[in-house]
Amino acid sequence: MAREPLPDWRSDRLSQGRVADYKPFVMVDGEGVRCSLYVSGCPFACEGCFNEAAWSFRYGQVFDDALGDRIAADLAHEAVQGLTLLGGEPFLNTGVCLAVVRRLRATHGRAKDVWAWSGYTFEELLAWAEAGHDDKAELLAEVDVLVDGRFDVTQKDLRLAFRGSRNQRVIDVPASLAAGRAVAWSGVQDASATFEQVDRRALV
């Protein structure tokens, strides 16, 4: 069972400005070719998490200008569709994430997209933003696609696209902010139908 977010879960109190990993030119962390930044620190502590080492806010290396320059150069490659923020928990390491995202937007505008994975739900992020967590509000406004919610090992499903458990959602953030409610991203194509067809053929 994952921990529930508390009011003192704030980036300015928890984050050490560290990065667990950076992987350029990958094709598994969202749509298209992406540059994936794994930030350090996550108090959700979901059972079965694939990246438990990154729970510690002291794990990895301190984000610096050299890494920022490298990410910016990689994102400029014409084959790269966008940036992905993972963790750890991006919304509790907003100093690092916003530094990268602001630079991306200043250079490319909305031509490159931003994906983020978060243990928070979309509704929780909106509530924290209204409660004065301005950094969460700013980062959410810059994200195009959000995969939200705690990983639940009891709902694990390998057929799902971009998420590990059935409770998690792939959300179109601009549409959701405009509507005031979570709107599903239209690009999700789970493998469930294909698996079901294979299973039926096996029974014939």
Solvent accessible surface area in square Angstrom, and as a share of the most:
residue,aa,sasa,rsa
1,M,203,0.91
2,A,15,0.12
3,R,145,0.53
4,E,105,0.47
5,P,19,0.12
6,L,97,0.48
7,P,91,0.57
8,D,72,0.37
9,W,20,0.07
10,R,61,0.22
11,S,10,0.07
12,D,115,0.59
13,R,156,0.57
14,L,50,0.25
15,S,29,0.18
16,Q,83,0.37
17,G,22,0.21
18,R,66,0.24
19,V,3,0.02
20,A,23,0.17
21,D,60,0.31
22,Y,20,0.08
23,K,88,0.37
24,P,35,0.22
25,F,99,0.41
26,V,30,0.17
27,M,139,0.62
28,V,119,0.68
29,D,12,0.06
30,G,3,0.03
31,E,76,0.34
32,G,28,0.27
33,V,35,0.20
34,R,0,0.00
35,C,0,0.00
36,S,0,0.00
37,L,0,0.00
38,Y,15,0.06
39,V,0,0.00
40,S,0,0.00
41,G,0,0.00
42,C,17,0.10
43,P,20,0.12
44,F,1,0.00
45,A,18,0.14
46,C,12,0.07
47,E,104,0.46
48,G,52,0.50
49,C,38,0.23
50,F,162,0.67
51,N,31,0.16
52,E,102,0.46
53,A,59,0.46
54,A,0,0.00
55,W,68,0.24
56,S,55,0.36
57,F,29,0.12
58,R,179,0.65
59,Y,94,0.36
60,G,38,0.37
61,Q,99,0.44
62,V,79,0.45
63,F,40,0.17
64,D,71,0.37
65,D,120,0.62
66,A,73,0.56
67,L,14,0.07
68,G,8,0.08
69,D,71,0.37
70,R,124,0.45
71,I,1,0.01
72,A,26,0.20
73,A,69,0.54
74,D,22,0.11
75,L,3,0.02
76,A,61,0.47
77,H,92,0.41
78,E,166,0.75
79,A,58,0.45
80,V,4,0.03
81,Q,60,0.26
82,G,0,0.00
83,L,0,0.00
84,T,0,0.00
85,L,0,0.00
86,L,10,0.05
87,G,9,0.08
88,G,16,0.15
89,E,1,0.00
90,P,0,0.00
91,F,0,0.00
92,L,0,0.00
93,N,1,0.00
94,T,4,0.02
95,G,53,0.51
96,V,6,0.04
97,C,0,0.00
98,L,8,0.04
99,A,45,0.35
100,V,8,0.04
101,V,0,0.00
102,R,130,0.48
103,R,106,0.39
104,L,4,0.02
105,R,32,0.12
106,A,92,0.71
107,T,92,0.54
108,H,42,0.19
109,G,32,0.31
110,R,136,0.50
111,A,91,0.70
112,K,20,0.08
113,D,28,0.15
114,V,0,0.00
115,W,1,0.00
116,A,0,0.00
117,W,49,0.17
118,S,8,0.05
119,G,11,0.11
120,Y,1,0.00
121,T,36,0.21
122,F,0,0.00
123,E,85,0.38
124,E,41,0.18
125,L,0,0.00
126,L,47,0.24
127,A,55,0.43
128,W,39,0.14
129,A,21,0.17
130,E,152,0.68
131,A,70,0.55
132,G,38,0.36
133,H,6,0.03
134,D,105,0.54
135,D,39,0.20
136,K,1,0.00
137,A,37,0.29
138,E,64,0.29
139,L,0,0.00
140,L,3,0.02
141,A,49,0.38
142,E,40,0.18
143,V,0,0.00
144,D,25,0.13
145,V,7,0.04
146,L,0,0.00
147,V,2,0.01
148,D,1,0.01
149,G,6,0.06
150,R,31,0.11
151,F,40,0.17
152,D,44,0.23
153,V,57,0.33
154,T,110,0.64
155,Q,57,0.25
156,K,109,0.46
157,D,14,0.07
158,L,155,0.77
159,R,82,0.30
160,L,26,0.13
161,A,20,0.16
162,F,60,0.25
163,R,44,0.16
164,G,28,0.27
165,S,0,0.00
166,R,131,0.48
167,N,60,0.31
168,Q,19,0.09
169,R,85,0.31
170,V,7,0.04
171,I,2,0.01
172,D,38,0.20
173,V,0,0.00
174,P,65,0.41
175,A,37,0.29
176,S,0,0.00
177,L,68,0.34
178,A,94,0.73
179,A,53,0.41
180,G,55,0.53
181,R,153,0.56
182,A,26,0.20
183,V,39,0.23
184,A,80,0.62
185,W,37,0.13
186,S,114,0.74
187,G,31,0.30
188,V,41,0.24
189,Q,158,0.70
190,D,52,0.27
191,A,36,0.28
192,S,34,0.22
193,A,58,0.45
194,T,80,0.46
195,F,100,0.42
196,E,83,0.37
197,Q,83,0.37
198,V,72,0.41
199,D,80,0.42
200,R,141,0.51
201,R,155,0.56
202,A,83,0.64
203,L,155,0.77
204,V,164,0.94
